[in-house]
Amino acid sequence: MRRIFIDSNIYLGFYNGVMENSISLFEEFVQLVDDREVKLVLTQQTVNEINRKKIYCRHKAWQLSKELENRLM
């Protein structure tokens, strides 16, 4: 089994959908963890940073989507 460390910024990139194909990539990664092919290793500092920033990142992604929507109209 491989151990994988994901930096908080990478995780937040999955979370807010900024990265291309982020949802499908995240689903594939979760499947690897569920199948026990990889083990996710996180420090408490990383967990704290994710918890602190995820709402802000989601809000920012929502604002960007609204801005794009307004430009397309």
Backbone bond lengths (Angstrom), bond angles and torsions (degrees), N, CA, C in turn:
res aa  C-N    CA-C-N  psi(-1)  N-CA   C-N-CA  omega(-1)  CA-C   N-CA-C  phi
1 M - - - 1.461 - - 1.525 108.71 -
2 R 1.300 114.82 133.80 1.471 120.31 177.80 1.516 109.36 -90.76
3 R 1.308 114.59 144.13 1.461 120.67 176.07 1.517 108.22 -103.36
4 I 1.325 115.03 135.40 1.461 120.30 -176.98 1.519 109.54 -126.78
5 F 1.316 115.02 130.31 1.457 121.66 172.40 1.516 107.43 -104.47
6 I 1.305 116.70 127.02 1.463 121.31 176.49 1.521 107.99 -113.01
7 D 1.306 115.44 122.50 1.453 121.65 176.61 1.524 109.41 -62.04
8 S 1.309 117.22 150.07 1.466 121.25 -178.14 1.528 112.14 -58.38
9 N 1.330 117.75 -34.89 1.465 119.86 179.75 1.528 112.14 -67.31
10 I 1.323 116.77 -34.52 1.468 120.30 176.48 1.521 109.39 -67.41
11 Y 1.322 116.14 -46.80 1.468 119.69 178.71 1.526 110.42 -59.56
12 L 1.295 117.14 -44.81 1.466 120.23 179.79 1.520 111.30 -64.70
13 G 1.320 117.66 -30.34 1.456 120.99 173.85 1.517 111.50 -62.76
14 F 1.340 116.85 -39.41 1.463 120.77 173.32 1.526 109.88 -63.90
15 Y 1.306 114.43 -45.49 1.461 120.61 -173.56 1.523 112.96 -63.55
16 N 1.307 117.28 -41.81 1.468 118.53 -175.15 1.521 113.51 -93.62
17 G 1.330 117.10 -2.23 1.459 119.79 174.01 1.513 114.74 74.70
18 V 1.320 118.35 18.05 1.458 121.15 -177.54 1.528 110.87 -74.42
19 M 1.322 116.75 -38.30 1.458 119.94 -179.34 1.526 110.26 -71.39
20 E 1.320 115.91 142.81 1.457 120.23 177.32 1.528 109.07 -60.84
21 N 1.319 116.28 134.84 1.461 123.29 -179.37 1.528 112.95 61.07
22 S 1.316 117.80 27.12 1.460 120.48 -174.17 1.526 112.95 -61.41
23 I 1.319 117.84 -37.04 1.462 119.67 -178.60 1.522 110.54 -67.40
24 S 1.317 117.39 -47.06 1.464 119.28 -179.39 1.529 111.55 -67.47
25 L 1.328 117.68 -37.84 1.460 120.44 176.37 1.520 111.45 -63.13
26 F 1.322 116.12 -42.29 1.456 119.81 -179.87 1.529 110.44 -65.60
27 E 1.337 117.36 -42.20 1.468 120.77 178.35 1.526 111.14 -61.67
28 E 1.334 116.81 -41.20 1.463 120.35 177.38 1.526 111.14 -63.19
29 F 1.315 116.35 -41.47 1.458 120.06 178.92 1.530 111.06 -64.51
30 V 1.317 116.86 -44.25 1.469 120.77 178.79 1.530 109.83 -60.06
31 Q 1.324 116.80 -39.93 1.471 120.34 178.67 1.520 110.92 -62.62
32 L 1.327 117.68 -40.82 1.464 121.09 177.04 1.524 111.48 -61.53
33 V 1.314 116.34 -40.46 1.470 120.35 177.82 1.522 109.72 -67.38
34 D 1.331 117.16 -45.45 1.470 121.14 179.63 1.527 111.84 -60.81
35 D 1.325 116.28 -37.68 1.466 120.95 179.58 1.527 112.50 -80.16
36 R 1.312 116.29 1.01 1.468 123.80 179.57 1.531 112.82 61.18
37 E 1.324 115.41 29.35 1.457 119.58 174.58 1.522 110.80 -82.82
38 V 1.320 116.27 -27.46 1.456 121.79 175.37 1.528 108.67 -134.88
39 K 1.305 114.21 156.16 1.469 120.59 175.78 1.519 107.46 -120.10
40 L 1.315 115.61 125.16 1.458 121.11 178.58 1.522 109.09 -81.15
41 V 1.311 116.06 126.98 1.460 122.26 179.97 1.519 107.66 -113.52
42 L 1.310 116.47 121.52 1.465 121.70 179.32 1.512 110.17 -130.07
43 T 1.312 115.55 141.05 1.459 119.62 172.73 1.528 108.23 -87.14
44 Q 1.306 116.46 160.40 1.462 120.10 177.64 1.524 110.67 -62.34
45 Q 1.322 116.69 -34.30 1.458 120.66 177.37 1.529 110.91 -61.53
46 T 1.330 117.29 -41.28 1.463 121.36 178.52 1.517 110.78 -64.92
47 V 1.324 116.42 -44.99 1.471 120.80 178.38 1.525 110.40 -59.68
48 N 1.318 117.02 -45.25 1.468 121.07 179.39 1.528 111.15 -61.59
49 E 1.324 116.59 -41.91 1.462 120.42 -179.29 1.532 110.93 -66.21
50 I 1.319 116.94 -41.16 1.470 120.66 177.10 1.517 110.25 -61.09
51 N 1.319 116.47 -48.22 1.470 120.34 -179.90 1.522 111.94 -61.65
52 R 1.314 116.45 -35.92 1.455 120.97 -178.70 1.530 112.33 -71.30
53 K 1.351 116.88 -34.59 1.461 120.35 -171.48 1.522 115.44 -103.47
54 K 1.336 119.31 -13.14 1.464 119.03 -170.47 1.526 113.83 -66.00
55 I 1.310 118.41 -36.23 1.468 119.95 179.47 1.526 109.79 -68.14
56 Y 1.311 116.88 -41.89 1.462 120.51 177.41 1.528 110.62 -60.94
57 C 1.331 117.23 -44.71 1.471 121.02 -179.08 1.519 110.96 -64.25
58 R 1.308 117.32 -39.76 1.460 120.44 179.15 1.525 110.11 -65.01
59 H 1.322 115.92 -42.51 1.463 120.52 179.41 1.530 110.16 -63.89
60 K 1.321 116.98 -42.48 1.458 121.22 179.38 1.535 110.43 -62.48
61 A 1.334 117.37 -42.62 1.464 120.94 178.17 1.529 110.18 -62.91
62 W 1.326 117.42 -38.91 1.464 121.84 178.59 1.533 109.87 -64.08
63 Q 1.329 116.78 -43.46 1.465 120.45 178.28 1.526 111.16 -61.78
64 L 1.334 117.13 -42.46 1.458 120.48 178.95 1.522 111.49 -63.75
65 S 1.318 117.42 -38.97 1.464 119.87 179.66 1.520 110.51 -67.20
66 K 1.325 117.76 -37.95 1.468 121.05 176.79 1.521 110.77 -65.84
67 E 1.319 116.78 -40.63 1.460 120.92 178.83 1.532 110.71 -62.99
68 L 1.322 116.61 -43.78 1.468 120.00 177.26 1.520 111.20 -64.11
69 E 1.293 116.36 -40.41 1.470 120.58 178.47 1.517 110.92 -60.95
70 N 1.317 116.42 -43.44 1.479 120.73 179.13 1.528 111.74 -65.33
71 R 1.315 117.76 -35.39 1.460 120.72 178.94 1.522 111.45 -69.62
72 L 1.306 116.89 -31.79 1.459 121.11 -177.84 1.517 112.16 -79.32
73 M 1.311 117.57 -17.47 1.469 120.50 -178.03 1.489 112.22 -87.27
